[in-house]
Amino acid sequence: MTRRRIQLSRSVGETGLLFRAAPDTSKTPESRLSLVSSPSPPRGGFVFLDPEQGRVLRVAPFQYNPDTLTRTLQPQGIGGEAGDRLEALRLKGPPHETFKIDAEFDAADQLQLVTGAAPTASAGLFGALSALETAVCPSSAQLAHENDMASQGMLQIAPVEAPLMVLVLGRRRVLPVRITDFTITEEAYDGELNPIRAKVGMSVRVLTVDDVGFSHKAGALYIRYQQSKERFAALIGYGPGAVGYTGI
């Protein structure tokens, strides 16, 4: 009696493992179990950097890469009114680019990084959600420092600077962003009311050299992102005939 060989391999899906029956062969009298490993797919997410030194402060990966992502580009033209013939084609700076991201988190299948410890199971999703929420709030140490200065009659000229938030969507899209809208929908809880399943809706705007300048770390990241798009745009080699253009 011939037995079918079963092969165990990793899948990109959420289950992590996929059993697959190998082709039947009568030359193999014994059953074998082989484990085939494959590299994990890259995860998108956010990296928080020290804005001055560029040091990584923390990383907030997507538990599941988003199925859809909406990008909006608003050109920064000069001629806002009809009739500005000299300004119709002029651009005063990079467009305002916005990303709208919907991400899902589930405490039953939290991502464990190779270089770090797994999130604490007893806390549910508090760790993953807090890593994102703290991006829009000054730290407790900064708030305490401001209070100490105010109690001494000292005024702070510039507000506190938040960590630089970098959106990573593969190696070709690493861009500095700022959160403009952030919504969390908690859908399930454990016995201690810790959220264990949640959806996060987030809108971020890309920081350009108009926002931070060329010398800032965010400015350097934006220039690299823009240069990458220009290189790929240059690869498109269609001629005018591809769209039926015969000239004017």
Helices and strands as residue ranges (DSSP letters): E 6-10, E 17-21, E 33-36, E 45-49, E 56-61, E 69-77, E 91-106, G 107-109, G 121-123, H 126-133, G 134-136, H 140-151, E 164-168, E 174-189, E 195-206, H 209-212, H 217-234, G 240-243
